[in-house]
């Protein structure tokens, strides 16, 4: 399990979870999203839009989570 903060240049920013294909492409499960306001969204729906500063809490293998981290910053 890993917490990944989305940066301004991250390719995940501005799109919905389903459009990012996080589960299909990376094989990780998004458990929760913590918004910059502190609001927690547990078991977020595929329609949840990710934004700058969001913290994605995900479950997966170490290499899968590393790829998620790269997308969050790239």
Sine and cosine of phi, psi and omega as CSV:
sin_phi,cos_phi,sin_psi,cos_psi,sin_omega,cos_omega
0.00,0.00,0.64,-0.76,-0.10,-0.99
-0.58,-0.81,0.52,-0.86,0.14,-0.99
-0.96,-0.29,0.80,-0.59,-0.04,-1.00
-0.82,-0.57,0.85,-0.52,0.03,-1.00
-1.00,0.00,0.75,-0.66,-0.04,-1.00
-1.00,0.09,0.83,-0.55,0.03,-1.00
-1.00,0.03,0.20,-0.98,-0.04,-1.00
-0.88,0.47,-0.48,0.88,-0.02,-1.00
-1.00,-0.10,-0.01,1.00,-0.05,-1.00
-0.89,0.45,0.65,-0.76,-0.04,-1.00
-0.96,0.26,-0.15,0.99,0.02,-1.00
-1.00,0.06,-0.28,0.96,-0.10,-1.00
-0.95,0.31,0.70,-0.71,0.09,-1.00
1.00,0.02,-0.01,1.00,0.00,-1.00
-0.86,-0.52,0.33,-0.94,0.05,-1.00
-0.98,0.20,0.39,-0.92,0.00,-1.00
-0.82,0.58,-0.67,0.74,-0.03,-1.00
-0.91,0.42,-0.54,0.84,-0.01,-1.00
-0.96,0.26,-0.48,0.88,0.04,-1.00
-0.97,0.24,-0.29,0.96,0.03,-1.00
0.80,0.60,0.65,0.76,-0.03,-1.00
-0.85,0.53,-0.73,0.68,-0.03,-1.00
-0.94,0.35,-0.72,0.70,-0.07,-1.00
-0.94,0.35,-0.68,0.73,-0.09,-1.00
-0.99,0.12,-0.66,0.75,-0.10,-1.00
-0.98,-0.19,-0.39,0.92,-0.02,-1.00
0.98,0.18,0.27,0.96,0.03,-1.00
-0.98,-0.17,0.41,-0.91,0.02,-1.00
-0.95,-0.31,0.82,-0.57,0.06,-1.00
-0.99,0.12,0.91,-0.42,-0.05,-1.00
-1.00,0.05,-0.62,0.78,-0.03,-1.00
-0.34,-0.94,0.30,-0.95,0.13,-0.99
-0.76,-0.65,0.80,-0.60,0.08,-1.00
-0.97,-0.25,0.88,-0.48,0.00,-1.00
-0.98,0.21,0.38,-0.92,0.02,-1.00
-0.83,0.57,-0.44,0.90,0.02,-1.00
-0.96,0.29,-0.19,0.98,-0.05,-1.00
0.99,-0.17,-0.19,0.98,0.02,-1.00
-0.89,0.46,0.74,-0.67,0.04,-1.00
-0.97,-0.25,0.74,-0.67,0.10,-1.00
-0.91,-0.41,0.99,-0.17,0.00,-1.00
-0.99,0.14,0.59,-0.81,-0.03,-1.00
0.73,0.68,0.86,0.51,-0.07,-1.00
-0.88,0.47,0.55,-0.84,0.01,-1.00
-0.97,0.26,0.31,-0.95,0.05,-1.00
-0.87,0.49,-0.35,0.94,-0.01,-1.00
-0.99,0.10,-0.03,1.00,0.00,-1.00
-0.91,0.41,0.81,-0.58,0.03,-1.00
-1.00,0.00,0.74,-0.67,0.00,-1.00
-1.00,-0.06,0.63,-0.78,-0.03,-1.00
-0.76,-0.65,0.15,-0.99,0.02,-1.00
-0.86,0.50,0.74,-0.67,0.02,-1.00
1.00,0.03,-0.17,0.99,0.08,-1.00
-0.90,0.43,0.56,-0.83,0.09,-1.00
-0.94,-0.33,0.89,-0.45,0.03,-1.00
-1.00,-0.05,0.83,-0.55,0.04,-1.00
-0.98,-0.22,0.90,-0.43,-0.16,-0.99
-0.77,-0.64,0.42,-0.91,0.00,-1.00
-0.88,-0.48,0.76,-0.66,0.02,-1.00
0.06,-1.00,-0.04,-1.00,0.05,-1.00
-0.96,0.28,0.38,-0.93,-0.06,-1.00
-0.81,0.59,-0.71,0.71,-0.02,-1.00
-0.93,0.37,-0.59,0.81,0.04,-1.00
-0.91,0.41,-0.68,0.74,0.00,-1.00
-0.93,0.38,-0.53,0.84,0.06,-1.00
-0.91,0.41,-0.63,0.78,0.05,-1.00
-0.91,0.42,-0.63,0.78,0.05,-1.00
-0.88,0.47,-0.69,0.72,0.03,-1.00
-0.86,0.50,-0.66,0.75,0.02,-1.00
-0.89,0.45,-0.66,0.76,0.02,-1.00
-0.93,0.38,-0.56,0.83,-0.02,-1.00
-0.92,0.39,-0.46,0.89,-0.07,-1.00
-0.96,-0.27,-0.37,0.93,-0.09,-1.00
-0.96,0.29,0.00,0.00,0.00,0.00
